[in-house]
Amino acid sequence: MTNLALKLAENARSIGVTSAYGDPVQIEGVTIIPVALVQYGFGGGGEGGDEEGAAGGGGGGMAIPIGAYVKSGGAARFEPNVISLLAVGIPFVWVAGKAVARIIRALKR
């Protein structure tokens, strides 16, 4: 189990800003820097493994491309990825609407 924890710690050092912001790309004098929403999670089990004392663990992650910074000339601007924002935003709005409806129903009682 210690080796797994050490490997996760080594890999976690590279997680951060470099995961959310991609490498700049130059196209015809325009610099594009991709931006993503990044999330990681890890877990592990110790006691309660099989009769040999073995246990398990796992991890996972996701990245949603939310847009890019575009720099042409001297000014930089953020260009959102509308499709990704809709894919994330629509379920959020639906859940928020359901929650507000339940609150209103509860207050009417």
Secondary structure, DSSP 8 states (H G I E B T S, - for coil): -HHHHHHHHHHHTT-SHHHHB---EEETTEEEEEEEEEEEEEEE--TT--TT----EEEEEEEEEEEEEEEETTEEEEEE-HHHHHHHHHHHHHHHHHHHHHHHHHHH-
